[in-house]
Structure formats: C-alpha cells, structure tokens
C-alpha cells in the first residue's frame, strides 16, 4: 500500500511537471498551439506553479522511497 502511494506521488508529480512546463512555454509563446494559451502571460504563472508542485511531489515520492529502502 505504501509503495503504491510513493509511485502515485512520483507519477502525478512528473505529469504535473510536464504539464506545467508546457503551460509556461505556451504562455511565453515558445510553443504554438492553443490560441487561448499561446502568448498569454497568465499561463506562464499557472505553468510555473504546476511545475513547482510537480517537482515537489516527485522529490517527496523519490525521497520517501529511498528512506524506507
């Protein structure tokens, strides 16, 4: 049960990190795509927050895994 929770933290964290990076790059107009998001500075901040949350979740998942090993 605990191992599944660790993996969930790692997987969700990596997904949030990926989505946050894409959001921030679209907001900064580096990646073209959605006409709503491309060039909209709001998505730079939203993406940065998502990426940071994802990074923290990933680190917590990996750190808890190495502590119990």
C-alpha positions in Angstrom: 0.0 0.0 0.0 2.8 2.4 0.9 4.7 1.6 -2.3 1.6 2.4 -4.4 1.3 5.8 -2.7 5.0 6.5 -3.4 4.6 5.6 -7.1 1.4 7.7 -7.3 3.4 10.7 -5.9 6.1 10.2 -8.5 3.8 9.7 -11.5 1.4 12.5 -10.6 4.4 14.7 -9.9 6.1 14.0 -13.2 2.8 14.6 -15.0 2.3 18.0 -13.3 5.9 18.9 -14.0 5.4 18.1 -17.7 2.0 19.9 -18.0 3.3 22.9 -16.1 6.3 23.2 -18.3 4.2 23.0 -21.4 1.7 25.6 -20.0 4.6 28.0 -19.1 6.2 27.6 -22.5 2.9 28.2 -24.3 2.2 31.2 -22.2 5.7 32.6 -23.1 4.9 31.9 -26.8 7.7 29.4 -27.2 5.3 26.6 -28.1 2.5 27.4 -30.5 -0.8 25.6 -30.1 -3.8 26.8 -28.3 -4.9 30.2 -29.3 -6.1 30.7 -25.8 -2.8 29.9 -24.1 -0.2 31.0 -26.6 1.3 34.3 -25.7 -0.9 34.7 -22.6 1.3 35.6 -19.6 -1.3 34.2 -17.1 -0.3 30.7 -18.3 3.4 31.4 -17.5 2.5 31.7 -13.9 0.0 28.9 -13.8 2.5 26.6 -15.5 5.3 27.6 -13.1 3.1 26.8 -10.1 2.1 23.4 -11.6 5.7 22.6 -12.4 6.9 23.5 -8.9 4.1 21.4 -7.3 5.0 18.5 -9.6 8.7 18.8 -8.8 8.0 18.8 -5.0 5.7 15.8 -5.3 8.3 13.9 -7.4 11.0 14.7 -4.9 8.8 13.6 -2.0 8.0 10.4 -3.7 11.6 9.6 -4.5 12.8 10.6 -1.1 10.3 8.5 0.8 11.3 5.6 -1.4 14.9 5.9 -0.6 14.3 6.4 3.2 12.5 3.1 3.6 14.8 1.1 1.5 
